[in-house]
Amino acid sequence: MLLVPCPHCGPRNASDLSYKGESHARPDPNSATAEEWRSYLYMEDNPAGWLRETWYCRSGCRRFFVLERDTATNEFRNPPVPGAKLGGKA
C-alpha cells in the first residue's frame, strides 16, 4: 500500500487518489509549435529517481496537487503538512 500525502486531507491510500502523470510546464498557447504540443501531451521521461507528479484526491478534497516522489523507492520529498500554508497563501 502506498500512502500519498495529500496537502489538504493528509496521508491517503493511493487507491483513494488518481495519478495524473508527470508534472511539467505547459507550453505557451500563443507561441508553441505543433511539435512542442505533441511533446507536452504525449512524451514522458519516466526516470528511476525523483519526479514531480500530479495527483487528484478523488475521495477526499477533490483537488489536484503536485508532489515529488522517488519512483524507485516511492519515498516522497518534503511531503506537505495538511492545514499548512501552501505557496505562501493561506
GUTOR-638429 format. One record per residue (C-alpha): x, y, z; residue in one letter. Coordinates in steps of 0.1 Angstrom, whole numbers, plus 2048, in hexadecimal, padded with zeros to 3 digits. Layout:
REM residues N
xx=X	yy=Y	zz=Z	code=a
...
REM end
This chain:
REM residues 90
xx=800	yy=800	zz=800	code=m
xx=80D	yy=822	zz=7F6	code=l
xx=804	yy=83F	zz=80E	code=l
xx=803	yy=85F	zz=7FA	code=v
xx=805	yy=880	zz=80E	code=p
xx=7E7	yy=895	zz=803	code=c
xx=7EF	yy=8B9	zz=80D	code=p
xx=7CA	yy=8BE	zz=816	code=h
xx=7BE	yy=89D	zz=824	code=c
xx=7DE	yy=88E	zz=832	code=g
xx=7EC	yy=86C	zz=829	code=p
xx=7D5	yy=858	zz=812	code=r
xx=7D6	yy=835	zz=803	code=n
xx=7E1	yy=838	zz=7DF	code=a
xx=7C0	yy=827	zz=7D5	code=s
xx=7AE	yy=846	zz=7E2	code=d
xx=7C1	yy=85B	zz=7C9	code=l
xx=7C6	yy=85D	zz=7A4	code=s
xx=7E9	yy=85F	zz=796	code=y
xx=7EA	yy=879	zz=77A	code=k
xx=80E	yy=875	zz=76F	code=g
xx=82D	yy=88A	zz=76D	code=e
xx=829	yy=8AF	zz=776	code=s
xx=83A	yy=8C6	zz=75D	code=h
xx=835	yy=8E9	zz=750	code=a
xx=81A	yy=8EE	zz=736	code=r
xx=825	yy=8FF	zz=716	code=p
xx=81A	yy=922	zz=70E	code=d
xx=7FA	yy=91D	zz=6F8	code=p
xx=802	yy=93D	zz=6E5	code=n
xx=825	yy=933	zz=6D9	code=s
xx=828	yy=90D	zz=6DD	code=a
xx=82E	yy=8F8	zz=6BE	code=t
xx=81C	yy=8D8	zz=6B6	code=a
xx=83B	yy=8C4	zz=6C0	code=e
xx=83C	yy=8D6	zz=6E2	code=e
xx=818	yy=8CD	zz=6E8	code=w
xx=81D	yy=8A9	zz=6DD	code=r
xx=83A	yy=8A6	zz=6F5	code=s
xx=826	yy=8B5	zz=711	code=y
xx=808	yy=89F	zz=70C	code=l
xx=818	yy=87D	zz=704	code=y
xx=83D	yy=87B	zz=70F	code=m
xx=847	yy=872	zz=732	code=e
xx=86A	yy=86E	zz=741	code=d
xx=862	yy=851	zz=758	code=n
xx=883	yy=852	zz=76C	code=p
xx=88D	yy=83C	zz=788	code=a
xx=891	yy=857	zz=7A3	code=g
xx=881	yy=878	zz=7AD	code=w
xx=864	yy=883	zz=799	code=l
xx=84A	yy=89F	zz=79D	code=r
xx=827	yy=88E	zz=799	code=e
xx=803	yy=89B	zz=798	code=t
xx=7E9	yy=889	zz=7AD	code=w
xx=7C4	yy=88D	zz=7B2	code=y
xx=7B3	yy=886	zz=7D3	code=c
xx=792	yy=876	zz=7C7	code=r
xx=784	yy=86A	zz=7E8	code=s
xx=78D	yy=886	zz=7FF	code=g
xx=792	yy=8AB	zz=7F6	code=c
xx=78E	yy=8A6	zz=7D0	code=r
xx=7AD	yy=8BB	zz=7C8	code=r
xx=7CB	yy=8B8	zz=7B2	code=f
xx=7EE	yy=8BB	zz=7C2	code=f
xx=812	yy=8B6	zz=7B8	code=v
xx=82B	yy=8A1	zz=7CC	code=l
xx=84F	yy=895	zz=7C8	code=e
xx=853	yy=870	zz=7C9	code=r
xx=871	yy=859	zz=7C5	code=d
xx=863	yy=840	zz=7AB	code=t
xx=87D	yy=825	zz=7B6	code=a
xx=874	yy=826	zz=7DC	code=t
xx=852	yy=837	zz=7DD	code=n
xx=860	yy=850	zz=7F6	code=e
xx=850	yy=873	zz=7F6	code=f
xx=867	yy=891	zz=7F8	code=r
xx=85C	yy=8AE	zz=80F	code=n
xx=839	yy=8A0	zz=813	code=p
xx=81F	yy=8BB	zz=81A	code=p
xx=80F	yy=8BF	zz=83D	code=v
xx=7E9	yy=8C2	zz=83C	code=p
xx=7DD	yy=8E4	zz=846	code=g
xx=7FF	yy=8F5	zz=840	code=a
xx=802	yy=912	zz=829	code=k
xx=809	yy=907	zz=806	code=l
xx=81E	yy=91D	zz=7EF	code=g
xx=81C	yy=93A	zz=808	code=g
xx=7F6	yy=93C	zz=807	code=k
xx=7DD	yy=932	zz=822	code=a
REM end
